[in-house]
């Protein structure tokens, strides 16, 4: 199963478990809050450690790919030339921004609207997101960058229909020709 499908399954199971928890008990609510904060600190700490490992490795191998355009824009893909280090740092930065957005969302849902079940669910989803993070798998867990972990990372849609970066030589040559024609 891809990450989007497993996220959906984990969310549905977590919602069913959360229904059984008595969040009206202040002691249980305190434990759930502590667990949520601990998971978020762990997630942000692991992402920070991952960025340190990326900087420490300093892999300056050139990475070229054609980034797909928006499906409805009618434009052609954009050529991206970067290094493995910069690519991994940008992907880790996206993960950190996603974690911060989740924290802001929970601050609104729990702090303002007083919803308690999402705390439990997001604590589990934070751990799931950490497990699915490709830069973490490569730089912290030491998995080789092949298959699903091959750069540039494939964007997994719910039904596998997401547009993925093109790394084949023909697509890169075509994008370079387009750029050359625009410059002239």
mmCIF file of the C-alpha atoms, coordinates in Angstrom:
data_MODEL
# 
_entry.id   MODEL 
# 
loop_
_atom_site.group_PDB 
_atom_site.id 
_atom_site.type_symbol 
_atom_site.label_atom_id 
_atom_site.label_alt_id 
_atom_site.label_comp_id 
_atom_site.label_asym_id 
_atom_site.label_entity_id 
_atom_site.label_seq_id 
_atom_site.pdbx_PDB_ins_code 
_atom_site.Cartn_x 
_atom_site.Cartn_y 
_atom_site.Cartn_z 
_atom_site.occupancy 
_atom_site.B_iso_or_equiv 
_atom_site.pdbx_formal_charge 
_atom_site.auth_seq_id 
_atom_site.auth_comp_id 
_atom_site.auth_asym_id 
_atom_site.auth_atom_id 
_atom_site.pdbx_PDB_model_num 
ATOM 1   C CA . UNK A 1 1   ? 0.000   0.000  0.000   1.00 0.00 ? 1   UNK A CA 1 
ATOM 2   C CA . UNK A 1 2   ? 1.184   3.515  -0.687  1.00 0.00 ? 2   UNK A CA 1 
ATOM 3   C CA . UNK A 1 3   ? 1.558   6.152  2.029   1.00 0.00 ? 3   UNK A CA 1 
ATOM 4   C CA . UNK A 1 4   ? -1.736  7.920  1.297   1.00 0.00 ? 4   UNK A CA 1 
ATOM 5   C CA . UNK A 1 5   ? -3.728  4.698  1.618   1.00 0.00 ? 5   UNK A CA 1 
ATOM 6   C CA . UNK A 1 6   ? -2.004  3.660  4.836   1.00 0.00 ? 6   UNK A CA 1 
ATOM 7   C CA . UNK A 1 7   ? -2.564  7.165  6.252   1.00 0.00 ? 7   UNK A CA 1 
ATOM 8   C CA . UNK A 1 8   ? -6.271  6.776  5.551   1.00 0.00 ? 8   UNK A CA 1 
ATOM 9   C CA . UNK A 1 9   ? -6.377  3.335  7.184   1.00 0.00 ? 9   UNK A CA 1 
ATOM 10  C CA . UNK A 1 10  ? -4.413  4.513  10.247  1.00 0.00 ? 10  UNK A CA 1 
ATOM 11  C CA . UNK A 1 11  ? -6.702  7.557  10.575  1.00 0.00 ? 11  UNK A CA 1 
ATOM 12  C CA . UNK A 1 12  ? -9.864  5.460  10.418  1.00 0.00 ? 12  UNK A CA 1 
ATOM 13  C CA . UNK A 1 13  ? -8.563  2.948  12.962  1.00 0.00 ? 13  UNK A CA 1 
ATOM 14  C CA . UNK A 1 14  ? -7.329  5.759  15.241  1.00 0.00 ? 14  UNK A CA 1 
ATOM 15  C CA . UNK A 1 15  ? -10.760 7.431  15.086  1.00 0.00 ? 15  UNK A CA 1 
ATOM 16  C CA . UNK A 1 16  ? -12.427 4.220  16.190  1.00 0.00 ? 16  UNK A CA 1 
ATOM 17  C CA . UNK A 1 17  ? -9.964  3.809  19.072  1.00 0.00 ? 17  UNK A CA 1 
ATOM 18  C CA . UNK A 1 18  ? -10.366 7.487  20.035  1.00 0.00 ? 18  UNK A CA 1 
ATOM 19  C CA . UNK A 1 19  ? -14.122 6.968  20.401  1.00 0.00 ? 19  UNK A CA 1 
ATOM 20  C CA . UNK A 1 20  ? -13.423 4.474  23.184  1.00 0.00 ? 20  UNK A CA 1 
ATOM 21  C CA . UNK A 1 21  ? -11.210 6.869  25.170  1.00 0.00 ? 21  UNK A CA 1 
ATOM 22  C CA . UNK A 1 22  ? -12.866 8.987  27.844  1.00 0.00 ? 22  UNK A CA 1 
ATOM 23  C CA . UNK A 1 23  ? -11.497 12.445 27.067  1.00 0.00 ? 23  UNK A CA 1 
ATOM 24  C CA . UNK A 1 24  ? -13.749 13.979 29.739  1.00 0.00 ? 24  UNK A CA 1 
ATOM 25  C CA . UNK A 1 25  ? -11.404 12.589 32.396  1.00 0.00 ? 25  UNK A CA 1 
ATOM 26  C CA . UNK A 1 26  ? -8.827  15.369 33.018  1.00 0.00 ? 26  UNK A CA 1 
ATOM 27  C CA . UNK A 1 27  ? -6.069  12.870 33.801  1.00 0.00 ? 27  UNK A CA 1 
ATOM 28  C CA . UNK A 1 28  ? -6.513  11.004 30.499  1.00 0.00 ? 28  UNK A CA 1 
ATOM 29  C CA . UNK A 1 29  ? -6.692  14.298 28.609  1.00 0.00 ? 29  UNK A CA 1 
ATOM 30  C CA . UNK A 1 30  ? -3.429  15.404 30.224  1.00 0.00 ? 30  UNK A CA 1 
ATOM 31  C CA . UNK A 1 31  ? -1.721  12.167 29.156  1.00 0.00 ? 31  UNK A CA 1 
ATOM 32  C CA . UNK A 1 32  ? -2.991  12.561 25.597  1.00 0.00 ? 32  UNK A CA 1 
ATOM 33  C CA . UNK A 1 33  ? -1.722  16.161 25.505  1.00 0.00 ? 33  UNK A CA 1 
ATOM 34  C CA . UNK A 1 34  ? 1.683   15.051 26.813  1.00 0.00 ? 34  UNK A CA 1 
ATOM 35  C CA . UNK A 1 35  ? 1.819   12.268 24.211  1.00 0.00 ? 35  UNK A CA 1 
ATOM 36  C CA . UNK A 1 36  ? 0.936   14.699 21.403  1.00 0.00 ? 36  UNK A CA 1 
ATOM 37  C CA . UNK A 1 37  ? 3.586   17.214 22.449  1.00 0.00 ? 37  UNK A CA 1 
ATOM 38  C CA . UNK A 1 38  ? 6.183   14.455 22.914  1.00 0.00 ? 38  UNK A CA 1 
ATOM 39  C CA . UNK A 1 39  ? 5.498   13.073 19.434  1.00 0.00 ? 39  UNK A CA 1 
ATOM 40  C CA . UNK A 1 40  ? 5.752   16.530 17.841  1.00 0.00 ? 40  UNK A CA 1 
ATOM 41  C CA . UNK A 1 41  ? 9.043   17.236 19.652  1.00 0.00 ? 41  UNK A CA 1 
ATOM 42  C CA . UNK A 1 42  ? 10.335  13.839 18.514  1.00 0.00 ? 42  UNK A CA 1 
ATOM 43  C CA . UNK A 1 43  ? 9.275   14.472 14.900  1.00 0.00 ? 43  UNK A CA 1 
ATOM 44  C CA . UNK A 1 44  ? 10.860  17.937 14.759  1.00 0.00 ? 44  UNK A CA 1 
ATOM 45  C CA . UNK A 1 45  ? 13.994  16.621 16.491  1.00 0.00 ? 45  UNK A CA 1 
ATOM 46  C CA . UNK A 1 46  ? 14.382  13.782 13.985  1.00 0.00 ? 46  UNK A CA 1 
ATOM 47  C CA . UNK A 1 47  ? 13.909  16.196 11.069  1.00 0.00 ? 47  UNK A CA 1 
ATOM 48  C CA . UNK A 1 48  ? 16.556  18.509 12.545  1.00 0.00 ? 48  UNK A CA 1 
ATOM 49  C CA . UNK A 1 49  ? 18.914  15.556 13.001  1.00 0.00 ? 49  UNK A CA 1 
ATOM 50  C CA . UNK A 1 50  ? 18.222  14.474 9.415   1.00 0.00 ? 50  UNK A CA 1 
ATOM 51  C CA . UNK A 1 51  ? 19.167  17.921 8.105   1.00 0.00 ? 51  UNK A CA 1 
ATOM 52  C CA . UNK A 1 52  ? 22.388  17.785 10.143  1.00 0.00 ? 52  UNK A CA 1 
ATOM 53  C CA . UNK A 1 53  ? 23.239  14.371 8.640   1.00 0.00 ? 53  UNK A CA 1 
ATOM 54  C CA . UNK A 1 54  ? 22.534  15.686 5.128   1.00 0.00 ? 54  UNK A CA 1 
ATOM 55  C CA . UNK A 1 55  ? 24.848  18.654 5.697   1.00 0.00 ? 55  UNK A CA 1 
ATOM 56  C CA . UNK A 1 56  ? 27.471  16.378 7.204   1.00 0.00 ? 56  UNK A CA 1 
ATOM 57  C CA . UNK A 1 57  ? 27.452  14.023 4.173   1.00 0.00 ? 57  UNK A CA 1 
ATOM 58  C CA . UNK A 1 58  ? 27.565  17.027 1.791   1.00 0.00 ? 58  UNK A CA 1 
ATOM 59  C CA . UNK A 1 59  ? 26.737  14.952 -1.311  1.00 0.00 ? 59  UNK A CA 1 
ATOM 60  C CA . UNK A 1 60  ? 27.303  17.374 -4.214  1.00 0.00 ? 60  UNK A CA 1 
ATOM 61  C CA . UNK A 1 61  ? 26.301  14.903 -6.940  1.00 0.00 ? 61  UNK A CA 1 
ATOM 62  C CA . UNK A 1 62  ? 24.355  16.735 -9.645  1.00 0.00 ? 62  UNK A CA 1 
ATOM 63  C CA . UNK A 1 63  ? 20.685  15.780 -9.893  1.00 0.00 ? 63  UNK A CA 1 
ATOM 64  C CA . UNK A 1 64  ? 18.705  16.704 -13.024 1.00 0.00 ? 64  UNK A CA 1 
ATOM 65  C CA . UNK A 1 65  ? 15.022  16.057 -13.544 1.00 0.00 ? 65  UNK A CA 1 
ATOM 66  C CA . UNK A 1 66  ? 11.965  17.552 -15.197 1.00 0.00 ? 66  UNK A CA 1 
ATOM 67  C CA . UNK A 1 67  ? 9.425   18.712 -12.645 1.00 0.00 ? 67  UNK A CA 1 
ATOM 68  C CA . UNK A 1 68  ? 5.884   18.130 -13.934 1.00 0.00 ? 68  UNK A CA 1 
ATOM 69  C CA . UNK A 1 69  ? 3.705   21.173 -14.535 1.00 0.00 ? 69  UNK A CA 1 
ATOM 70  C CA . UNK A 1 70  ? 0.302   21.632 -12.929 1.00 0.00 ? 70  UNK A CA 1 
ATOM 71  C CA . UNK A 1 71  ? -2.233  19.348 -14.613 1.00 0.00 ? 71  UNK A CA 1 
ATOM 72  C CA . UNK A 1 72  ? -4.548  22.163 -15.724 1.00 0.00 ? 72  UNK A CA 1 
ATOM 73  C CA . UNK A 1 73  ? -1.922  24.782 -16.591 1.00 0.00 ? 73  UNK A CA 1 
ATOM 74  C CA . UNK A 1 74  ? -1.172  23.499 -20.089 1.00 0.00 ? 74  UNK A CA 1 
ATOM 75  C CA . UNK A 1 75  ? 2.516   24.301 -19.570 1.00 0.00 ? 75  UNK A CA 1 
ATOM 76  C CA . UNK A 1 76  ? 5.371   21.899 -20.049 1.00 0.00 ? 76  UNK A CA 1 
ATOM 77  C CA . UNK A 1 77  ? 7.525   20.600 -17.219 1.00 0.00 ? 77  UNK A CA 1 
ATOM 78  C CA . UNK A 1 78  ? 10.343  22.676 -15.746 1.00 0.00 ? 78  UNK A CA 1 
ATOM 79  C CA . UNK A 1 79  ? 13.961  21.490 -15.784 1.00 0.00 ? 79  UNK A CA 1 
ATOM 80  C CA . UNK A 1 80  ? 15.505  21.369 -12.309 1.00 0.00 ? 80  UNK A CA 1 
ATOM 81  C CA . UNK A 1 81  ? 19.257  21.082 -11.801 1.00 0.00 ? 81  UNK A CA 1 
ATOM 82  C CA . UNK A 1 82  ? 20.380  20.733 -8.193  1.00 0.00 ? 82  UNK A CA 1 
ATOM 83  C CA . UNK A 1 83  ? 22.613  18.652 -5.960  1.00 0.00 ? 83  UNK A CA 1 
ATOM 84  C CA . UNK A 1 84  ? 21.584  15.671 -3.873  1.00 0.00 ? 84  UNK A CA 1 
ATOM 85  C CA . UNK A 1 85  ? 22.395  17.708 -0.734  1.00 0.00 ? 85  UNK A CA 1 
ATOM 86  C CA . UNK A 1 86  ? 20.181  20.624 -1.730  1.00 0.00 ? 86  UNK A CA 1 
ATOM 87  C CA . UNK A 1 87  ? 17.369  18.335 -2.888  1.00 0.00 ? 87  UNK A CA 1 
ATOM 88  C CA . UNK A 1 88  ? 17.361  16.378 0.372   1.00 0.00 ? 88  UNK A CA 1 
ATOM 89  C CA . UNK A 1 89  ? 17.492  19.588 2.421   1.00 0.00 ? 89  UNK A CA 1 
ATOM 90  C CA . UNK A 1 90  ? 14.516  21.011 0.493   1.00 0.00 ? 90  UNK A CA 1 
ATOM 91  C CA . UNK A 1 91  ? 12.540  17.791 1.015   1.00 0.00 ? 91  UNK A CA 1 
ATOM 92  C CA . UNK A 1 92  ? 13.345  17.863 4.751   1.00 0.00 ? 92  UNK A CA 1 
ATOM 93  C CA . UNK A 1 93  ? 12.288  21.508 4.852   1.00 0.00 ? 93  UNK A CA 1 
ATOM 94  C CA . UNK A 1 94  ? 8.918   20.517 3.326   1.00 0.00 ? 94  UNK A CA 1 
ATOM 95  C CA . UNK A 1 95  ? 8.507   17.903 6.045   1.00 0.00 ? 95  UNK A CA 1 
ATOM 96  C CA . UNK A 1 96  ? 9.260   20.461 8.774   1.00 0.00 ? 96  UNK A CA 1 
ATOM 97  C CA . UNK A 1 97  ? 6.749   22.919 7.294   1.00 0.00 ? 97  UNK A CA 1 
ATOM 98  C CA . UNK A 1 98  ? 4.144   20.150 7.209   1.00 0.00 ? 98  UNK A CA 1 
ATOM 99  C CA . UNK A 1 99  ? 4.796   19.378 10.874  1.00 0.00 ? 99  UNK A CA 1 
ATOM 100 C CA . UNK A 1 100 ? 4.438   23.058 11.794  1.00 0.00 ? 100 UNK A CA 1 
ATOM 101 C CA . UNK A 1 101 ? 1.186   23.322 9.837   1.00 0.00 ? 101 UNK A CA 1 
ATOM 102 C CA . UNK A 1 102 ? -0.139  20.288 11.710  1.00 0.00 ? 102 UNK A CA 1 
ATOM 103 C CA . UNK A 1 103 ? 0.814   21.885 15.032  1.00 0.00 ? 103 UNK A CA 1 
ATOM 104 C CA . UNK A 1 104 ? -0.949  25.119 14.058  1.00 0.00 ? 104 UNK A CA 1 
ATOM 105 C CA . UNK A 1 105 ? -4.034  23.181 13.004  1.00 0.00 ? 105 UNK A CA 1 
ATOM 106 C CA . UNK A 1 106 ? -4.077  21.321 16.326  1.00 0.00 ? 106 UNK A CA 1 
ATOM 107 C CA . UNK A 1 107 ? -3.600  24.571 18.235  1.00 0.00 ? 107 UNK A CA 1 
ATOM 108 C CA . UNK A 1 108 ? -6.769  25.849 16.551  1.00 0.00 ? 108 UNK A CA 1 
ATOM 109 C CA . UNK A 1 109 ? -8.777  22.627 16.856  1.00 0.00 ? 109 UNK A CA 1 
ATOM 110 C CA . UNK A 1 110 ? -7.837  21.886 20.464  1.00 0.00 ? 110 UNK A CA 1 
ATOM 111 C CA . UNK A 1 111 ? -7.010  25.315 21.841  1.00 0.00 ? 111 UNK A CA 1 
ATOM 112 C CA . UNK A 1 112 ? -9.864  27.274 20.312  1.00 0.00 ? 112 UNK A CA 1 
ATOM 113 C CA . UNK A 1 113 ? -12.551 24.740 19.345  1.00 0.00 ? 113 UNK A CA 1 
ATOM 114 C CA . UNK A 1 114 ? -11.801 22.398 22.291  1.00 0.00 ? 114 UNK A CA 1 
ATOM 115 C CA . UNK A 1 115 ? -11.745 19.204 20.181  1.00 0.00 ? 115 UNK A CA 1 
ATOM 116 C CA . UNK A 1 116 ? -9.804  16.462 21.949  1.00 0.00 ? 116 UNK A CA 1 
ATOM 117 C CA . UNK A 1 117 ? -9.938  13.404 19.681  1.00 0.00 ? 117 UNK A CA 1 
ATOM 118 C CA . UNK A 1 118 ? -7.671  14.946 17.011  1.00 0.00 ? 118 UNK A CA 1 
ATOM 119 C CA . UNK A 1 119 ? -4.859  15.155 19.588  1.00 0.00 ? 119 UNK A CA 1 
ATOM 120 C CA . UNK A 1 120 ? -4.788  11.376 19.847  1.00 0.00 ? 120 UNK A CA 1 
ATOM 121 C CA . UNK A 1 121 ? -5.126  10.855 16.098  1.00 0.00 ? 121 UNK A CA 1 
ATOM 122 C CA . UNK A 1 122 ? -2.428  13.399 15.200  1.00 0.00 ? 122 UNK A CA 1 
ATOM 123 C CA . UNK A 1 123 ? -0.018  11.881 17.714  1.00 0.00 ? 123 UNK A CA 1 
ATOM 124 C CA . UNK A 1 124 ? -0.310  8.587  15.833  1.00 0.00 ? 124 UNK A CA 1 
ATOM 125 C CA . UNK A 1 125 ? -0.172  10.296 12.430  1.00 0.00 ? 125 UNK A CA 1 
ATOM 126 C CA . UNK A 1 126 ? 2.996   12.153 13.460  1.00 0.00 ? 126 UNK A CA 1 
ATOM 127 C CA . UNK A 1 127 ? 4.728   8.836  14.077  1.00 0.00 ? 127 UNK A CA 1 
ATOM 128 C CA . UNK A 1 128 ? 3.358   7.468  10.794  1.00 0.00 ? 128 UNK A CA 1 
ATOM 129 C CA . UNK A 1 129 ? 4.640   10.531 8.935   1.00 0.00 ? 129 UNK A CA 1 
ATOM 130 C CA . UNK A 1 130 ? 8.065   10.064 10.475  1.00 0.00 ? 130 UNK A CA 1 
ATOM 131 C CA . UNK A 1 131 ? 8.094   6.448  9.336   1.00 0.00 ? 131 UNK A CA 1 
ATOM 132 C CA . UNK A 1 132 ? 7.125   7.474  5.769   1.00 0.00 ? 132 UNK A CA 1 
ATOM 133 C CA . UNK A 1 133 ? 9.645   10.349 5.491   1.00 0.00 ? 133 UNK A CA 1 
ATOM 134 C CA . UNK A 1 134 ? 12.065  9.425  2.714   1.00 0.00 ? 134 UNK A CA 1 
ATOM 135 C CA . UNK A 1 135 ? 14.992  11.649 3.814   1.00 0.00 ? 135 UNK A CA 1 
ATOM 136 C CA . UNK A 1 136 ? 14.746  10.093 7.286   1.00 0.00 ? 136 UNK A CA 1 
ATOM 137 C CA . UNK A 1 137 ? 14.806  6.589  5.790   1.00 0.00 ? 137 UNK A CA 1 
ATOM 138 C CA . UNK A 1 138 ? 17.930  7.404  3.783   1.00 0.00 ? 138 UNK A CA 1 
ATOM 139 C CA . UNK A 1 139 ? 19.971  9.498  6.219   1.00 0.00 ? 139 UNK A CA 1 
ATOM 140 C CA . UNK A 1 140 ? 18.886  8.277  9.657   1.00 0.00 ? 140 UNK A CA 1 
ATOM 141 C CA . UNK A 1 141 ? 17.862  4.667  9.061   1.00 0.00 ? 141 UNK A CA 1 
ATOM 142 C CA . UNK A 1 142 ? 20.620  4.132  6.483   1.00 0.00 ? 142 UNK A CA 1 
ATOM 143 C CA . UNK A 1 143 ? 18.462  2.641  3.733   1.00 0.00 ? 143 UNK A CA 1 
ATOM 144 C CA . UNK A 1 144 ? 19.948  2.788  0.222   1.00 0.00 ? 144 UNK A CA 1 
ATOM 145 C CA . UNK A 1 145 ? 18.536  5.431  -2.156  1.00 0.00 ? 145 UNK A CA 1 
ATOM 146 C CA . UNK A 1 146 ? 17.003  2.985  -4.621  1.00 0.00 ? 146 UNK A CA 1 
ATOM 147 C CA . UNK A 1 147 ? 13.489  1.935  -5.546  1.00 0.00 ? 147 UNK A CA 1 
ATOM 148 C CA . UNK A 1 148 ? 10.968  4.223  -3.827  1.00 0.00 ? 148 UNK A CA 1 
ATOM 149 C CA . UNK A 1 149 ? 13.826  6.115  -2.184  1.00 0.00 ? 149 UNK A CA 1 
ATOM 150 C CA . UNK A 1 150 ? 15.496  7.000  -5.501  1.00 0.00 ? 150 UNK A CA 1 
ATOM 151 C CA . UNK A 1 151 ? 15.824  10.732 -6.052  1.00 0.00 ? 151 UNK A CA 1 
ATOM 152 C CA . UNK A 1 152 ? 13.814  12.634 -7.138  1.00 0.00 ? 152 UNK A CA 1 
ATOM 153 C CA . UNK A 1 153 ? 11.176  11.113 -4.883  1.00 0.00 ? 153 UNK A CA 1 
ATOM 154 C CA . UNK A 1 154 ? 7.951   9.992  -6.501  1.00 0.00 ? 154 UNK A CA 1 
ATOM 155 C CA . UNK A 1 155 ? 4.818   11.805 -5.354  1.00 0.00 ? 155 UNK A CA 1 
ATOM 156 C CA . UNK A 1 156 ? 2.406   9.107  -4.283  1.00 0.00 ? 156 UNK A CA 1 
ATOM 157 C CA . UNK A 1 157 ? -1.196  10.024 -4.958  1.00 0.00 ? 157 UNK A CA 1 
ATOM 158 C CA . UNK A 1 158 ? -4.135  8.209  -3.412  1.00 0.00 ? 158 UNK A CA 1 
ATOM 159 C CA . UNK A 1 159 ? -4.680  6.107  -6.532  1.00 0.00 ? 159 UNK A CA 1 
ATOM 160 C CA . UNK A 1 160 ? -1.141  6.320  -7.917  1.00 0.00 ? 160 UNK A CA 1 
ATOM 161 C CA . UNK A 1 161 ? -2.102  9.009  -10.425 1.00 0.00 ? 161 UNK A CA 1 
ATOM 162 C CA . UNK A 1 162 ? 0.154   11.802 -9.197  1.00 0.00 ? 162 UNK A CA 1 
ATOM 163 C CA . UNK A 1 163 ? 2.484   13.330 -11.782 1.00 0.00 ? 163 UNK A CA 1 
ATOM 164 C CA . UNK A 1 164 ? 6.046   12.288 -11.017 1.00 0.00 ? 164 UNK A CA 1 
ATOM 165 C CA . UNK A 1 165 ? 9.328   13.937 -11.972 1.00 0.00 ? 165 UNK A CA 1 
ATOM 166 C CA . UNK A 1 166 ? 10.833  12.651 -15.198 1.00 0.00 ? 166 UNK A CA 1 
ATOM 167 C CA . UNK A 1 167 ? 14.440  11.520 -14.969 1.00 0.00 ? 167 UNK A CA 1 
ATOM 168 C CA . UNK A 1 168 ? 14.902  9.912  -18.370 1.00 0.00 ? 168 UNK A CA 1 
ATOM 169 C CA . UNK A 1 169 ? 17.502  11.414 -20.714 1.00 0.00 ? 169 UNK A CA 1 
ATOM 170 C CA . UNK A 1 170 ? 14.956  12.211 -23.455 1.00 0.00 ? 170 UNK A CA 1 
ATOM 171 C CA . UNK A 1 171 ? 12.783  14.330 -21.131 1.00 0.00 ? 171 UNK A CA 1 
ATOM 172 C CA . UNK A 1 172 ? 15.823  16.191 -19.759 1.00 0.00 ? 172 UNK A CA 1 
ATOM 173 C CA . UNK A 1 173 ? 17.184  16.844 -23.282 1.00 0.00 ? 173 UNK A CA 1 
ATOM 174 C CA . UNK A 1 174 ? 13.760  18.111 -24.407 1.00 0.00 ? 174 UNK A CA 1 
ATOM 175 C CA . UNK A 1 175 ? 13.552  20.493 -21.437 1.00 0.00 ? 175 UNK A CA 1 
ATOM 176 C CA . UNK A 1 176 ? 17.096  21.760 -22.105 1.00 0.00 ? 176 UNK A CA 1 
ATOM 177 C CA . UNK A 1 177 ? 16.193  22.438 -25.745 1.00 0.00 ? 177 UNK A CA 1 
ATOM 178 C CA . UNK A 1 178 ? 13.117  24.421 -24.666 1.00 0.00 ? 178 UNK A CA 1 
ATOM 179 C CA . UNK A 1 179 ? 15.214  26.503 -22.284 1.00 0.00 ? 179 UNK A CA 1 
ATOM 180 C CA . UNK A 1 180 ? 17.815  27.084 -24.987 1.00 0.00 ? 180 UNK A CA 1 
ATOM 181 C CA . UNK A 1 181 ? 15.149  28.262 -27.444 1.00 0.00 ? 181 UNK A CA 1 
ATOM 182 C CA . UNK A 1 182 ? 13.650  30.692 -24.924 1.00 0.00 ? 182 UNK A CA 1 
ATOM 183 C CA . UNK A 1 183 ? 17.050  32.245 -24.188 1.00 0.00 ? 183 UNK A CA 1 
ATOM 184 C CA . UNK A 1 184 ? 17.834  32.956 -27.866 1.00 0.00 ? 184 UNK A CA 1 
# 
